Amino acid sequence: MEEIINKIYQLLTVYGLKVLAALAIFIIGRWVAKGVRKLVERLMTKSKVDPTLVSFTANLAYIGLLAFIVIAALGQLGIQTTSFIAVLGAAGLAVGLALQGSLSNFAAGFLLIIFRPFKVGDLIEGAGVFGVVEAIQIFTTQLKTADNKTVIVPNAKLTDDNIVNWTVKGTRRVDMVFGIGYEDDIDKARSLMAEIVAADDRVLKNPEPQIAVSELADSSVNFVVRPWVKVSDYWGVYFDLTEKIKKAFDANGVSIPFPQRDVHMYQHDSQSS
């Protein structure tokens, strides 16, 4: 009986200390991991990083530290963790290959949130889609088109293509072309268009609107009309100026010619031949 008690005492002495040490490593390590997660959240929030990325990065750091702590605690108990780490590495590789497309979208979403080529509310063009950004998520970006459709674009497609941000500069140039007949007065037409553009309060004074002859086309003399407006006023100004200039031309006898072609007909005299 005394020998059995001595063996139990020896086992408790050897393994009890290891168990206590493993518990201490786990408890203290978990407390440190939580502290690191809070620190990451605080620092990223102060840096005004996107909340989605703050939460994701903080949780990722916590999970990574927790996995390291668990492995350290198991090693303290005498468990061989080398094979365990190898299995985890192989499993991670298999999962990575299976989720290759998703991981590329995740990496692209991370870059979009870090470098911020656009933000929620911006009007952008990318991956063949033109619309207002409604949400930037880790894997996808949600856009709303002009006809009120919601388009979900994978982030990898956005980063692999050119991104045009129409909002970031605050202003946008309206490019319009108007043609008049060759017999019409160029100065009169320019004056009419200048008056209409100047009368629109949405047109910015700086930069100044540009009105100039751009082309002597087959059937018309073409003017470019290029006023600058706020991004939100673009389509309103475009439609209104198109209608007002057409009415002004009609009221003042300035023609907008149709495409035309001169046809010369020759009569063949069969008797003379």
C-alpha positions in Angstrom: 0.0 0.0 0.0 2.8 2.3 0.9 4.5 1.5 -2.4 1.3 2.4 -4.4 1.0 5.7 -2.5 4.5 6.5 -3.3 3.9 5.8 -7.0 0.8 7.9 -7.0 2.7 10.7 -5.3 5.5 10.5 -7.9 3.0 10.6 -10.7 1.2 13.6 -9.2 4.5 15.3 -8.6 5.7 14.8 -12.2 2.5 15.1 -14.2 0.6 17.3 -11.8 3.2 20.0 -12.2 3.0 19.6 -16.0 -0.7 19.8 -15.9 -0.6 22.9 -13.7 2.1 24.4 -16.0 -0.1 23.6 -19.1 -3.1 25.2 -17.5 -1.1 28.3 -16.6 0.2 28.6 -20.1 -3.3 28.3 -21.5 -5.0 30.7 -19.0 -2.2 33.4 -19.1 -1.8 33.0 -22.9 -5.5 33.4 -23.5 -5.5 36.5 -21.4 -2.6 37.9 -23.4 -4.4 37.0 -26.7 -7.5 38.9 -25.6 -5.3 41.9 -24.7 -3.6 41.8 -28.1 -7.0 41.6 -29.8 -8.2 44.7 -27.9 -4.9 46.5 -28.7 -5.2 45.8 -32.4 -8.9 47.0 -32.4 -7.9 50.2 -30.6 -5.0 51.0 -32.9 -6.9 50.3 -36.1 -9.9 52.2 -34.9 -7.7 55.2 -34.1 -6.2 54.9 -37.6 -9.8 55.1 -39.0 -9.6 51.7 -40.7 -12.8 50.2 -42.0 -14.8 48.5 -39.1 -15.1 45.3 -41.1 -11.3 45.0 -41.4 -10.8 46.0 -37.8 -13.0 43.1 -36.6 -11.6 40.6 -39.0 -7.9 41.4 -38.3 -8.4 41.5 -34.5 -10.2 38.1 -34.5 -7.5 36.6 -36.9 -4.8 37.7 -34.5 -6.6 36.3 -31.5 -7.2 32.9 -33.2 -3.6 32.7 -34.4 -2.2 33.4 -30.9 -4.7 31.0 -29.3 -3.6 28.2 -31.7 0.0 28.8 -30.7 -0.9 28.8 -27.0 -2.7 25.5 -27.3 0.2 23.9 -29.0 2.6 25.2 -26.3 0.3 23.8 -23.6 0.2 20.4 -25.2 3.9 20.4 -25.5 4.2 21.1 -21.8 2.2 18.0 -21.2 4.7 15.9 -23.1 2.5 15.5 -26.2 4.5 15.4 -29.4 3.2 18.4 -31.4 5.4 18.1 -34.4 3.1 15.7 -36.2 0.1 17.7 -35.0 1.6 20.9 -36.6 2.3 18.9 -39.8 -1.3 17.7 -40.0 -2.6 21.3 -39.5 -0.2 22.5 -42.2 -1.4 19.9 -44.7 -5.0 20.6 -43.8 -4.4 24.3 -44.3 -2.8 23.7 -47.7 -5.7 21.5 -48.8 -8.2 24.1 -47.7 -6.3 26.8 -49.4 -6.2 25.0 -52.7 -9.9 24.2 -52.4 -10.8 27.8 -51.7 -8.3 29.4 -54.1 -10.9 31.7 -55.7 -12.4 32.7 -52.4 -8.9 33.5 -51.0 -8.1 35.7 -54.0 -11.3 37.6 -53.4 -10.4 37.9 -49.7 -7.0 39.2 -50.5 -8.5 41.7 -53.0 -11.0 42.8 -50.4 -8.2 43.3 -47.9 -6.4 45.5 -50.4 -9.5 47.5 -51.2 -10.2 48.2 -47.6 -6.5 49.1 -46.9 -5.8 51.3 -50.0 -9.4 52.6 -50.3 -9.6 53.4 -54.1 -13.3 54.1 -53.4 -15.7 54.2 -50.4 -19.3 53.6 -49.8 -21.4 56.2 -51.7 -18.8 56.7 -54.5 -19.9 56.3 -58.2 -17.4 53.9 -59.8 -16.9 52.0 -63.0 -15.1 48.6 -62.8 -15.3 45.0 -63.8 -17.8 46.0 -66.5 -20.2 47.6 -64.0 -21.2 51.2 -63.5 -22.9 52.1 -60.2 -22.8 53.6 -56.7 -21.0 51.6 -54.0 -23.4 50.3 -51.3 -21.1 48.0 -49.4 -17.5 46.9 -49.3 -17.2 43.4 -47.9 -14.3 41.0 -47.5 -15.2 38.9 -50.5 -17.5 41.1 -52.6 -18.5 44.7 -53.3 -22.1 45.6 -53.7 -23.1 48.3 -56.3 -26.4 49.9 -57.2 -26.8 50.7 -60.9 -28.6 53.7 -62.4 -31.7 51.6 -63.0 -31.8 50.5 -59.3 -30.3 47.0 -59.8 -28.0 45.5 -57.1 -24.9 44.0 -58.6 -22.5 41.9 -56.4 -19.0 42.0 -57.8 -16.2 39.7 -56.6 -13.4 41.8 -55.3 -10.8 40.0 -57.4 -12.5 41.2 -60.5 -12.4 44.8 -59.3 -8.7 44.7 -58.5 -7.8 42.9 -61.7 -9.4 45.6 -63.8 -9.2 49.4 -64.1 -11.3 51.2 -61.5 -12.8 54.6 -62.5 -13.9 56.7 -59.5 -16.2 59.4 -60.7 -16.9 60.9 -57.2 -13.4 61.3 -55.7 -12.7 64.6 -57.5 -16.1 66.0 -56.7 -16.7 67.5 -60.2 -17.3 66.0 -63.6 -17.2 67.4 -67.2 -20.3 67.0 -69.3 -19.2 66.2 -72.9 -21.8 67.1 -75.5 -21.7 67.5 -79.3 -24.1 69.7 -81.4 -24.1 70.0 -85.1 -25.3 72.9 -87.3 -25.6 73.3 -91.0 -22.8 74.7 -93.2 -25.0 77.6 -94.2 -25.7 78.6 -90.5 -23.9 81.4 -88.6 -21.2 79.8 -86.4 -21.0 82.9 -84.1 -24.7 83.0 -83.6 -24.9 79.3 -82.7 -22.0 79.7 -80.3 -23.6 82.7 -78.7 -26.9 80.8 -78.2 -25.2 77.8 -76.6 -23.1 80.1 -74.3 -26.2 81.9 -73.1 -28.0 78.7 -72.2 -24.9 77.2 -70.4 -24.3 80.4 -68.5 -28.0 80.6 -67.4 -27.8 77.2 -65.7 -26.8 77.6 -62.0 -25.6 74.1 -61.8 -22.8 74.8 -64.2 -19.5 75.7 -62.4 -17.7 78.9 -63.2 -14.3 77.4 -62.6 -13.2 75.6 -64.7 -14.9 77.7 -67.4 -17.2 75.9 -69.9 -15.7 75.1 -73.3 -17.7 75.8 -76.5 -15.7 75.3 -79.7 -15.9 74.0 -83.2 -14.5 70.5 -83.2 -15.1 69.1 -86.6 -16.2 69.9 -90.1 -18.2 66.8 -90.7 -19.8 65.4 -93.8 -23.2 67.0 -93.2 -22.6 69.5 -90.3 -20.3 71.8 -88.4 -19.9 70.1 -85.0 -19.5 72.0 -81.7 -18.3 70.5 -78.5 -20.0 71.9 -75.4 -18.1 71.0 -72.2 -19.4 72.5 -68.9 -18.2 71.3 -65.5 -20.7 70.3 -62.8 -20.9 68.5 -59.5 -21.1 64.7 -59.9 -24.6 64.6 -58.6 -25.8 67.2 -61.3 -24.3 65.4 -64.3 -27.3 63.8 -65.8 -29.7 66.6 -65.0 -27.5 69.2 -66.7 -26.9 66.8 -69.7 -30.6 66.3 -70.4 -31.6 69.9 -69.7 -28.9 71.5 -71.9 -29.7 69.1 -74.7 -33.4 70.1 -74.7 -32.8 73.8 -74.3 -30.2 74.1 -77.0 -32.4 72.2 -79.4 -35.3 74.6 -78.7 -33.0 77.7 -79.0 -31.8 76.5 -82.4 -35.4 76.0 -83.6 -36.5 79.4 -82.3 -33.5 81.3 -83.9 -33.4 79.5 -87.3 -30.3 77.4 -86.6 -30.6 74.1 -88.3 -29.5 70.7 -87.1 -28.9 68.9 -90.4 -29.7 65.3 -91.1 -26.9 63.2 -92.7 -27.2 63.8 -96.4 -25.4 62.9 -99.6 -25.3 64.5 -103.0 -26.3 62.2 -105.8 -25.4 63.2 -109.4 -27.4 61.5 -112.2 -26.2 61.3 -115.7 -28.4 60.5 -118.7 -26.9 58.1 -121.2 -27.9 58.9 -124.8 -28.3 55.5 -126.5 -28.8 56.9 -130.0 -25.5 58.8 -130.0 -23.7 55.7 -129.0 
